[in-house]
Amino acid sequence: MAHDTRFDKLRTRQLDAALESAAGLRNRPPPVGGWVRAIRQALGMSIRQLARRAGLSPTAVASIERNEGKGSVRLESLVRMAEALDCELVYAVLPRASLDETLASHARRAAEQLVGRVAASMELEDQATTAAERKQQVEELTNRLMADRSRIWDV
């Protein structure tokens, strides 16, 4: 079955563009104690009042706030707290580099590993390749891996 990489590339570019607008959040740590507590306090709302609005016990809300501060809160709980605070939960996984850069980097690394293995085997058989030949092989294999992205992650 032929795989059309044009759509993969388009999807990657579109996702990179969407994620770019959220990149500013990367350098913004959450408030000490978490967002729920900070927003609740900024609104002048008590734990008891938030609990009533969320349909939970004050103990459950205090636990959610504590878990958020520790980084172990459930997304379902954050959604419930956000709704009770008249807020929206925005959730994102932000790549460290663009998706294109990540793919190219991993494809090159995989190609270098594969070419290195073959080169080592060939050296054992007195059929060593030159550095220029290995570089060309890495470039060609990188391009083939980029054309079939699923193979990048098997190396």
C-alpha positions in Angstrom: 0.0 0.0 0.0 1.5 3.3 -1.1 1.7 6.0 1.6 1.1 9.6 0.6 3.6 11.7 2.6 2.1 14.9 1.3 -0.7 14.6 3.8 1.7 13.7 6.6 3.8 16.8 5.8 0.7 19.0 5.7 -0.6 17.7 9.0 2.8 18.3 10.6 3.0 21.8 9.3 -0.6 22.6 10.5 0.1 21.1 13.9 3.4 23.0 14.2 1.6 26.3 13.4 -1.1 25.6 16.0 1.4 24.7 18.6 3.5 27.8 17.9 0.8 30.1 19.4 1.1 28.1 22.7 4.9 28.2 22.9 4.8 31.2 25.2 3.2 29.0 27.9 6.4 26.9 28.0 8.3 29.5 30.1 5.4 30.3 32.4 5.4 28.0 35.4 2.1 27.5 37.3 1.6 29.5 40.5 2.8 28.0 43.7 0.0 25.7 44.8 -1.5 25.5 41.3 -3.9 27.3 39.1 -7.1 26.2 40.8 -6.0 27.6 44.2 -4.6 30.8 42.6 -7.7 31.5 40.7 -10.0 30.6 43.5 -8.2 33.0 45.9 -8.1 35.7 43.3 -11.8 35.4 43.0 -12.2 35.6 46.7 -13.9 32.2 46.8 -13.5 29.8 49.7 -12.8 26.1 49.4 -16.3 25.5 50.7 -17.9 27.8 48.1 -15.9 26.2 45.3 -16.9 22.7 46.6 -20.5 23.7 46.5 -20.2 25.0 42.9 -18.4 21.8 41.8 -20.8 19.5 43.6 -17.9 18.1 45.8 -17.0 18.1 49.4 -14.5 20.7 50.7 -12.1 17.9 51.5 -12.3 16.7 47.8 -11.5 20.3 46.6 -8.6 20.7 49.0 -7.3 17.3 47.8 -7.6 18.4 44.1 -5.7 21.6 44.9 -3.0 19.7 46.8 -2.7 17.2 44.0 -2.4 20.0 41.4 0.4 21.6 43.4 2.2 18.3 43.4 1.6 17.7 39.7 -0.5 14.6 40.3 -4.0 15.9 39.6 -6.4 14.1 37.2 -7.4 16.0 34.1 -11.1 15.2 34.9 -10.7 16.9 38.2 -9.1 20.0 36.6 -12.0 20.2 34.1 -14.5 20.1 37.0 -12.7 22.8 38.9 -12.3 25.0 35.8 -16.0 24.8 35.1 -16.8 25.7 38.8 -14.5 28.7 38.5 -16.1 29.8 35.2 -12.8 29.0 33.5 -11.6 26.7 30.7 -9.0 24.0 31.0 -6.4 24.3 28.2 -4.2 21.2 27.9 -1.3 20.9 25.5 1.8 18.8 24.9 4.4 21.2 23.6 7.2 19.7 21.5 10.7 21.0 22.5 11.4 21.7 18.8 9.1 21.9 15.8 7.7 18.6 14.7 9.6 18.8 11.4 12.8 19.4 13.3 12.1 16.5 15.6 11.4 14.2 12.7 14.5 15.3 10.8 16.7 14.9 13.8 15.4 11.4 14.7 15.5 10.3 11.0 19.2 11.4 10.8 20.1 9.7 14.0 18.4 6.5 12.9 20.1 6.6 9.5 23.5 7.2 11.2 22.9 4.2 13.4 21.9 1.9 10.5 24.7 3.1 8.2 27.2 2.7 11.1 26.1 -0.9 11.7 26.5 -1.8 8.1 29.8 0.0 7.8 31.1 -1.9 10.9 30.0 -5.2 9.4 31.7 -4.3 6.1 34.9 -3.3 7.8 35.0 -6.8 9.4 34.8 -8.2 5.8 37.6 -5.9 4.5 35.0 -3.9 2.5 35.2 -0.6 4.4 33.5 2.5 3.0 34.9 6.0 2.9 33.6 8.7 5.1 32.1 10.4 2.0 30.3 7.3 1.0 28.9 6.9 4.5 27.8 10.5 4.5 26.0 10.0 1.2 24.3 6.8 2.5 23.2 8.7 5.6 21.6 11.4 3.5 19.8 9.0 1.3 18.6 6.9 4.2 17.4 10.0 6.1 15.4 11.0 3.0 13.8 7.5 2.8 13.0 7.5 6.5 11.4 10.9 6.2 9.2 9.5 3.4 8.0 6.7 5.6 8.0 8.3 9.1 6.8 5.3 10.9 10.1 3.6 10.3 12.0 6.3 12.1 10.9 5.1 15.5 11.9 1.5 15.0 15.7 2.1 15.1 
